[in-house]
Amino acid sequence: MMKMRRNGRRTRTTIRLMVASVVLIAGLGLGVTSYERSGLVLPGLEWNGVCAADFAFVTTTDYTTGASSVIRLDGSYSVDRNVAALHSDAVARYYDHKVFVVNRYLGDNIQILDPASSFSTLRQFTVGTSSDPHDIAVLSDTKAYVTRYNESVLWIVDPSTGAQTGSVDLSGLADGDGTPEMDQMAVVGGRVFVTIQRLDRSTTWGPVGDSYVAVIDAAADTLVDVDSVTAGNQSILLAGSNPASDIQLDPCAGKLYVSCVGFWGLQDGGVEVIDPSTLQSEGFLFTEASAGGDVNDVEIVCAEKGYAIITDASFNTSLIAFDPATGTKTGILYAPGDFVLNDIEVSPQRELFLADRTATRPGIRIYSTITDDEITVNPIDVGLPPFDISFSAATQTGLDTHTPGPASLGHNYPNPFNPQTTIPFTLDRAAVVEVSIFDASGRHVRGLLNEFRAPGPNTIVWDGRDDMARPVSSGVYFARMKAGGHTATRKLVLIK
């Protein structure tokens, strides 16, 4: 069976006391990069690289024609459809203000788009005829790795020219058909982690023996031997087989995770954890037996909250929630009753985006990771049925080279609101959180919260009143969060 998708990276939690403060500041005027009132400085709508200009980039396809659309992450979810023509089997990554499209089966090329120039194509270059590229990990403007599913050699390319500048031979990990089925990548600590599926192409496309994660030294461009005792160059041996999702970094726990589906239709896999320091698998944290089907895709939001797309024995897909700490399924969010759910990703605002290819109403569905409720009334129309989702962020999906912030501030909902709105925020560590309301002059209006909060998703509700329980006037408000050296701001609109 041809693999249908690729994923992202997400966050779990370690508990350590820290102090965060969240301040909701009322202000007038939009489109500013900074706002200052009575000594309170509000740096635009930005948090750890998340700003009002951020977007979700969605590749779309009917498997004959390919395109792409953009959903704005400013709370409006407005859509620019068909911003760029793509191959009919395409996924995307984001790096340094550019979108890197991997045009896969029979496309065999990398297409670089410029969001600042209406997503025009800056460069498009081949990575080998019939190579079927599956992923790209961009390390710099002049260096990127490309997995080639139909080949045994991974390419190193210069994105600025499109030239091949090197290679890494993975033929030692191939099964009997001569190809290792190299798939997804993550870059952590100067090493490139590459999932190796090892599938039998001649019959069932099922796994052949063991599957691995190969480790490449990004400085030397050579394979890392993870076991010096065993003869030969050893890769990370997985407990499961056929790793089909992205390999994702949990920056708080410092671990990688990937979904191993094993044989389709058999509950023989699950979500597997890998320690990038010891270069060893730690086994499953959530099994397919607990999920009730093959785990096609997975997103972990925090230590107690995860989501997965599963496929049952009848090849019906559903979106479920699970608890990574206990390895138990906690709910079914959406079950359309067909093989139509293709991708899930958690946005920088910690909202869950789902690519729903249902024939009658395809589109992007968005869920709150706080309540698990669907935010979208109807799926967002992105033109052709959605295939793959990625986000404009400080680093590309699968690549985490920065120190994660201790907290993030999501978009309030509803927005605009009347009479009250819920403000979500997520803590990577337990914290004392202070929430206050200020008016346009910087005058204190309302104290909402000053207490210890557990790590993970949190919310606070503002009812649009001041400390004397008097309703405040309509207007534009800005939500600001401070945690350590980080600052977050969000726009709230009260309409009466």
Wavefront OBJ file of the C-alpha trace (Angstrom):
o trace
v 0.000 0.000 0.000
v 1.376 3.411 -0.916
v 1.922 5.649 2.074
v -0.459 8.583 1.887
v 0.995 11.320 4.085
v 3.529 13.004 6.321
v 3.267 14.784 9.696
v 4.889 17.258 12.148
v 6.495 17.598 15.612
v 4.978 18.288 18.979
v 5.411 18.834 22.645
v 5.173 16.781 25.813
v 5.932 18.071 29.297
v 8.466 17.799 32.081
v 7.423 19.279 35.428
v 9.552 21.999 36.942
v 8.421 25.083 38.822
v 8.757 28.366 36.987
v 6.933 31.662 37.075
v 4.909 32.969 34.136
v 2.738 36.017 33.866
v -0.073 36.570 31.400
v -1.372 40.050 30.867
v -4.370 40.934 28.737
v -3.966 44.448 27.505
v -6.809 46.424 25.941
v -5.698 48.675 23.121
v -6.816 50.574 20.080
v -5.400 50.185 16.586
v -4.156 47.217 14.571
v -1.229 46.359 12.371
v 1.445 47.721 14.732
v 4.690 45.967 15.579
v 4.816 47.453 19.061
v 2.437 49.162 21.452
v 3.373 51.111 24.546
v 1.096 52.457 27.300
v 2.218 53.571 30.774
v 5.420 51.551 30.570
v 3.691 48.426 29.194
v 5.291 47.380 25.920
v 3.375 45.041 23.629
v 5.521 43.608 20.845
v 3.038 42.933 18.057
v 1.128 39.719 17.614
v 4.145 37.490 18.067
v 5.173 34.542 20.246
v 8.229 32.363 19.611
v 8.001 33.228 15.917
v 4.182 33.040 15.789
v 2.735 36.272 14.421
v -0.330 37.608 12.673
v 1.246 36.836 9.279
v 1.623 33.130 10.042
v -0.300 30.602 7.999
v -1.087 26.970 7.419
v 0.091 25.740 4.038
v -2.130 22.953 2.690
v -1.275 20.786 -0.286
v -4.389 19.625 -2.127
v -5.029 16.949 -4.726
v -7.575 14.821 -6.537
v -4.677 12.464 -7.405
v -4.658 13.841 -10.955
v -4.078 17.537 -10.309
v -2.229 19.147 -7.417
v -2.518 22.614 -5.887
v -2.074 24.415 -2.574
v -3.975 26.812 -0.339
v -3.179 29.015 2.649
v -5.188 29.447 5.870
v -4.365 32.536 7.946
v -3.545 31.902 11.623
v -4.821 35.277 12.866
v -8.066 33.810 14.226
v -10.054 34.549 11.075
v -9.071 31.304 9.296
v -9.442 33.156 6.003
v -8.304 31.202 2.954
v -6.273 31.968 -0.153
v -7.056 29.082 -2.493
v -4.844 27.673 -5.222
v -1.826 29.838 -4.416
v 0.558 27.547 -6.300
v 0.243 24.616 -8.698
v 1.942 21.470 -7.402
v 2.349 17.851 -8.374
v -0.610 15.585 -7.543
v 1.400 13.855 -4.768
v 3.060 16.627 -2.776
v 3.964 17.448 0.824
v 5.564 20.614 2.197
v 8.083 21.847 4.753
v 8.760 25.391 5.937
v 12.203 26.860 6.503
v 13.473 30.448 6.722
v 10.433 32.140 5.174
v 10.202 29.681 2.306
v 7.976 26.698 1.565
v 9.827 23.600 0.361
v 7.476 21.330 -1.582
v 8.427 17.698 -2.087
v 6.778 16.589 -5.326
v 6.808 12.867 -4.719
v 5.751 9.857 -6.846
v 6.439 10.616 -10.548
v 7.137 14.241 -9.645
v 10.668 13.577 -8.412
v 11.595 17.168 -7.634
v 11.825 19.876 -4.986
v 9.866 23.098 -5.567
v 10.715 26.178 -3.445
v 7.956 28.783 -2.999
v 8.257 32.372 -1.792
v 5.304 33.428 0.441
v 6.430 37.071 0.164
v 5.928 36.948 -3.606
v 2.451 35.381 -3.813
v 3.968 31.903 -3.417
v 5.769 32.118 -6.713
v 8.250 29.355 -7.503
v 11.797 30.482 -6.727
v 13.452 27.278 -7.834
v 12.533 23.742 -8.893
v 15.068 20.966 -9.291
v 15.136 17.225 -9.813
v 16.358 14.699 -7.248
v 16.567 11.835 -9.733
v 14.154 10.317 -12.221
v 11.686 7.898 -10.548
v 13.404 8.486 -7.181
v 10.107 9.283 -5.392
v 11.407 11.801 -2.808
v 9.517 11.639 0.480
v 11.002 14.295 2.759
v 13.395 17.213 2.897
v 15.261 18.447 5.979
v 16.785 21.879 5.386
v 19.764 22.743 7.576
v 20.765 25.998 5.890
v 20.323 28.002 2.704
v 22.943 25.783 1.063
v 22.386 22.366 2.635
v 19.429 19.990 2.787
v 18.857 16.242 2.966
v 16.332 14.483 0.718
v 15.046 10.951 1.305
v 14.426 9.052 -1.952
v 11.951 6.242 -1.444
v 12.803 4.256 -4.579
v 16.572 4.496 -4.108
v 19.176 3.313 -1.616
v 21.158 6.570 -1.548
v 19.985 9.668 0.318
v 20.874 12.915 -1.441
v 22.436 16.061 -0.010
v 21.515 19.129 -2.060
v 22.176 22.852 -2.180
v 18.722 24.511 -2.181
v 20.206 27.778 -3.479
v 21.266 26.104 -6.735
v 19.441 22.769 -6.809
v 22.712 20.910 -7.240
v 23.471 17.590 -5.573
v 26.444 18.142 -3.281
v 26.753 14.785 -1.556
v 25.061 11.546 -0.575
v 24.693 8.992 2.195
v 24.578 5.321 1.220
v 21.754 3.464 3.041
v 21.950 0.274 0.983
v 23.195 -1.661 4.021
v 19.698 -1.278 5.513
v 17.839 -2.528 2.433
v 15.734 -5.668 2.395
v 15.642 -8.212 -0.429
v 14.273 -5.778 -3.018
v 17.416 -3.641 -2.729
v 15.792 -0.514 -1.267
v 15.526 0.431 2.414
v 12.373 2.571 1.895
v 13.880 5.664 3.542
v 11.017 7.930 4.568
v 10.843 10.736 7.177
v 13.532 12.806 8.896
v 14.155 14.879 12.019
v 17.260 16.889 12.861
v 18.309 16.957 16.513
v 21.638 17.970 18.015
v 23.605 17.909 14.771
v 22.244 14.507 13.777
v 19.721 13.545 11.104
v 17.321 10.760 12.113
v 15.871 8.865 9.129
v 13.081 6.287 9.333
v 13.772 3.065 7.425
v 10.638 1.042 6.664
v 11.996 -2.024 4.771
v 8.891 -3.174 2.862
v 8.258 -6.091 0.520
v 7.369 -4.380 -2.747
v 6.946 -7.607 -4.696
v 3.820 -8.784 -2.865
v 1.954 -7.078 -0.008
v 4.083 -3.982 0.713
v 4.267 -5.322 4.244
v 7.365 -4.986 6.441
v 10.256 -7.397 5.947
v 11.831 -8.251 9.295
v 13.023 -5.299 11.371
v 12.647 -1.574 10.731
v 15.172 1.045 11.800
v 16.014 4.677 12.327
v 19.295 5.531 10.645
v 21.383 8.278 12.268
v 23.551 10.608 10.165
v 26.257 12.901 11.511
v 25.288 16.209 9.853
v 28.842 17.545 10.039
v 30.565 14.542 8.470
v 27.574 13.259 6.438
v 28.314 9.721 7.578
v 26.232 7.106 9.359
v 26.533 6.967 13.139
v 27.158 3.521 14.639
v 24.667 3.319 17.543
v 26.104 0.046 18.884
v 29.878 -0.181 19.075
v 29.761 -3.723 20.484
v 27.951 -5.357 17.559
v 29.976 -5.748 14.380
v 29.187 -3.417 11.500
v 27.500 -0.022 11.419
v 24.307 -0.341 13.438
v 21.161 1.817 13.259
v 18.448 2.201 15.918
v 16.372 -0.980 15.982
v 12.661 -0.248 16.387
v 10.310 -2.312 18.533
v 7.672 -1.943 15.820
v 7.944 -2.060 12.052
v 6.935 0.117 9.106
v 7.315 3.616 10.656
v 4.762 5.567 8.615
v 4.322 8.924 10.367
v 6.766 11.769 10.735
v 9.484 11.220 13.274
v 8.844 14.091 15.662
v 10.757 15.766 18.467
v 9.251 16.326 21.893
v 11.446 19.293 22.882
v 10.505 19.189 26.576
v 11.185 15.513 27.186
v 13.936 15.548 24.579
v 12.612 12.364 22.952
v 11.551 11.461 19.426
v 8.355 9.612 18.593
v 7.013 7.918 15.487
v 4.031 5.747 14.626
v 4.869 2.216 13.471
v 1.886 0.663 11.658
v 3.418 -2.784 11.077
v 1.147 -4.792 8.786
v -1.962 -2.917 7.708
v -5.057 -4.426 9.276
v -3.155 -6.034 12.173
v -2.805 -4.408 15.574
v 0.935 -5.027 15.750
v 2.341 -1.514 16.138
v 1.871 1.781 17.910
v 3.529 5.065 18.846
v 7.177 4.416 19.618
v 9.598 6.589 21.630
v 13.289 7.017 20.756
v 15.948 8.634 22.927
v 18.175 10.749 20.631
v 20.860 10.904 23.333
v 21.280 7.174 23.964
v 20.233 6.324 20.383
v 17.900 3.605 21.632
v 14.197 2.837 21.279
v 12.175 2.954 24.501
v 9.294 0.935 23.058
v 5.633 1.861 22.659
v 3.849 4.527 24.691
v 0.524 3.873 22.884
v -0.233 0.585 21.149
v -2.509 -0.120 18.201
v -4.392 -2.578 20.413
v -5.269 0.329 22.729
v -6.030 2.602 19.776
v -8.326 0.072 18.113
v -6.570 0.142 14.739
v -3.484 1.115 12.777
v -2.061 4.445 13.962
v -1.525 6.354 10.710
v -0.554 9.664 12.250
v 0.065 11.045 15.722
v 0.426 14.395 17.476
v 1.388 14.720 21.157
v 0.446 18.065 22.709
v 1.583 17.478 26.295
v 2.281 14.661 28.740
v -1.415 13.827 29.110
v -2.814 14.749 25.681
v -2.275 13.194 22.278
v -4.218 12.699 19.059
v -4.061 10.067 16.348
v -5.635 9.104 13.054
v -6.426 5.410 13.178
v -7.600 2.948 10.538
v -9.795 0.033 11.578
v -9.943 -3.431 10.002
v -12.482 -2.176 7.433
v -10.144 0.693 6.458
v -12.326 3.368 8.016
v -10.346 6.243 9.503
v -11.187 8.167 12.669
v -9.639 10.897 14.794
v -9.099 9.906 18.417
v -7.633 11.403 21.582
v -5.344 9.463 23.921
v -3.348 9.903 27.113
v 0.383 9.358 26.457
v 1.044 9.001 30.201
v -1.226 5.962 30.540
v -1.335 4.745 26.945
v -5.155 4.730 26.888
v -7.639 6.032 24.341
v -9.743 8.814 25.866
v -12.235 9.610 23.125
v -13.295 9.632 19.469
v -13.464 13.135 18.024
v -14.540 12.348 14.461
v -15.400 9.158 12.581
v -16.547 9.836 8.997
v -16.714 6.132 8.118
v -14.284 5.912 5.192
v -10.545 6.080 4.426
v -10.559 9.884 4.176
v -8.500 11.340 7.055
v -5.020 12.073 5.773
v -3.072 14.349 8.110
v -3.174 15.974 11.544
v -0.916 18.801 12.713
v -0.887 21.017 15.796
v -0.583 24.696 14.915
v 1.694 27.185 16.700
v -1.486 28.267 18.528
v -1.910 24.676 19.776
v -4.993 23.985 17.673
v -5.362 20.641 15.919
v -5.740 20.849 12.128
v -7.220 17.806 10.359
v -7.125 17.111 6.610
v -10.543 15.617 5.835
v -10.966 14.251 2.298
v -14.634 13.274 2.707
v -16.132 13.268 -0.803
v -19.239 15.292 0.055
v -17.477 18.085 1.972
v -13.682 17.932 1.989
v -11.649 20.522 3.843
v -9.684 21.390 6.974
v -11.295 20.825 10.356
v -9.857 22.544 13.435
v -10.172 21.305 17.016
v -9.370 22.823 20.386
v -6.618 20.894 22.157
v -8.074 22.193 25.430
v -11.611 20.822 25.139
v -11.308 18.515 22.085
v -14.310 20.378 20.618
v -14.347 21.270 16.939
v -13.750 24.989 16.379
v -14.848 24.999 12.748
v -18.600 24.879 12.145
v -17.940 23.409 8.697
v -14.668 22.191 7.186
v -12.642 25.005 5.626
v -12.799 24.765 1.833
v -9.264 24.702 0.413
v -10.193 23.911 -3.172
v -9.177 20.359 -4.011
v -9.339 17.821 -1.145
v -6.574 18.480 1.414
v -3.592 16.152 1.532
v -0.865 17.606 3.758
v -0.622 20.438 6.316
v 2.408 22.452 7.410
v 2.851 25.740 9.247
v 5.010 28.815 8.847
v 7.098 28.670 12.017
v 10.561 29.580 13.235
v 11.888 26.164 12.217
v 10.658 23.586 9.752
v 8.559 20.606 10.757
v 10.818 17.832 12.000
v 13.675 20.203 12.796
v 14.122 21.573 16.300
v 17.338 23.470 16.957
v 16.013 26.136 19.344
v 15.303 25.995 23.060
v 11.538 25.643 23.491
v 9.681 28.417 25.278
v 8.097 27.687 28.663
v 4.582 28.649 27.523
v 2.456 29.582 24.540
v -0.678 31.653 24.166
v -3.425 30.517 21.809
v -6.217 32.418 20.090
v -9.240 33.144 22.227
v -12.561 31.642 21.224
v -14.999 32.817 20.176
v -13.475 35.881 18.571
v -15.112 38.374 18.164
v -16.971 37.648 21.402
v -19.924 38.748 23.511
v -20.307 38.444 26.431
v -17.326 36.212 27.290
v -14.354 34.511 25.670
v -12.016 31.652 26.564
v -8.272 32.310 26.391
v -6.157 29.156 26.017
v -2.530 28.916 27.048
v -0.141 26.002 27.374
v 2.643 25.590 29.922
v 5.614 23.354 29.225
v 6.305 23.340 32.975
v 4.154 23.937 36.045
v 3.897 27.650 36.775
v 2.382 30.393 38.864
v 0.293 32.268 36.317
v -0.943 35.842 36.640
v -3.617 37.159 34.286
v -4.730 40.790 34.268
v -6.736 43.170 32.085
v -5.609 46.694 31.203
v -7.348 49.396 29.183
v -5.867 51.474 26.366
v -4.211 53.890 28.788
v -2.541 51.099 30.733
v -4.978 51.377 33.646
v -5.658 48.132 35.497
v -9.168 46.919 34.755
v -9.448 43.347 35.962
v -7.384 40.730 37.728
v -8.334 37.324 36.321
v -5.859 34.849 37.723
v -2.934 34.559 40.120
v -2.362 30.927 40.964
v -0.293 27.818 40.335
v -1.252 25.946 37.159
v -0.220 22.458 36.026
v 1.747 21.905 32.815
v -0.116 21.338 29.584
v -3.208 23.018 28.139
v -4.918 25.615 30.369
v -7.699 28.156 29.918
v -9.001 31.303 31.532
v -12.360 32.950 30.809
v -12.898 36.692 30.665
v -16.516 37.839 30.914
v -15.852 41.350 29.598
v -16.172 42.960 33.049
v -13.846 44.953 35.296
v -12.952 44.350 38.959
v -16.228 45.983 40.023
v -18.188 43.562 37.799
v -19.083 46.411 35.436
v -19.221 45.619 31.675
v -16.402 47.186 29.669
v -16.995 48.864 26.325
v -16.633 47.288 22.908
v -13.180 47.416 21.354
v -9.993 45.671 20.346
v -7.948 44.024 23.099
v -4.514 42.444 23.130
v -3.615 39.383 25.141
v -0.005 39.236 26.338
v 1.832 36.382 27.999
v 5.241 36.655 29.634
v 7.265 33.600 30.637
v 10.918 34.065 31.366
v 12.350 36.015 28.455
v 9.441 35.219 26.154
v 6.499 37.450 25.311
v 3.212 36.595 23.585
v 0.405 38.842 22.421
v -3.002 38.076 20.946
v -5.828 40.186 19.568
v -9.311 39.940 21.148
v -12.365 41.790 19.841
v -15.381 42.559 22.048
v -18.510 43.474 20.067
v -21.800 44.428 21.704
l 1 2 3 4 5 6 7 8 9 10 11 12 13 14 15 16 17 18 19 20 21 22 23 24 25 26 27 28 29 30 31 32 33 34 35 36 37 38 39 40 41 42 43 44 45 46 47 48 49 50 51 52 53 54 55 56 57 58 59 60 61 62 63 64 65 66 67 68 69 70 71 72 73 74 75 76 77 78 79 80 81 82 83 84 85 86 87 88 89 90 91 92 93 94 95 96 97 98 99 100 101 102 103 104 105 106 107 108 109 110 111 112 113 114 115 116 117 118 119 120 121 122 123 124 125 126 127 128 129 130 131 132 133 134 135 136 137 138 139 140 141 142 143 144 145 146 147 148 149 150 151 152 153 154 155 156 157 158 159 160 161 162 163 164 165 166 167 168 169 170 171 172 173 174 175 176 177 178 179 180 181 182 183 184 185 186 187 188 189 190 191 192 193 194 195 196 197 198 199 200 201 202 203 204 205 206 207 208 209 210 211 212 213 214 215 216 217 218 219 220 221 222 223 224 225 226 227 228 229 230 231 232 233 234 235 236 237 238 239 240 241 242 243 244 245 246 247 248 249 250 251 252 253 254 255 256 257 258 259 260 261 262 263 264 265 266 267 268 269 270 271 272 273 274 275 276 277 278 279 280 281 282 283 284 285 286 287 288 289 290 291 292 293 294 295 296 297 298 299 300 301 302 303 304 305 306 307 308 309 310 311 312 313 314 315 316 317 318 319 320 321 322 323 324 325 326 327 328 329 330 331 332 333 334 335 336 337 338 339 340 341 342 343 344 345 346 347 348 349 350 351 352 353 354 355 356 357 358 359 360 361 362 363 364 365 366 367 368 369 370 371 372 373 374 375 376 377 378 379 380 381 382 383 384 385 386 387 388 389 390 391 392 393 394 395 396 397 398 399 400 401 402 403 404 405 406 407 408 409 410 411 412 413 414 415 416 417 418 419 420 421 422 423 424 425 426 427 428 429 430 431 432 433 434 435 436 437 438 439 440 441 442 443 444 445 446 447 448 449 450 451 452 453 454 455 456 457 458 459 460 461 462 463 464 465 466 467 468 469 470 471 472 473 474 475 476 477 478 479 480 481 482 483 484 485 486 487 488 489 490 491 492 493 494 495 496
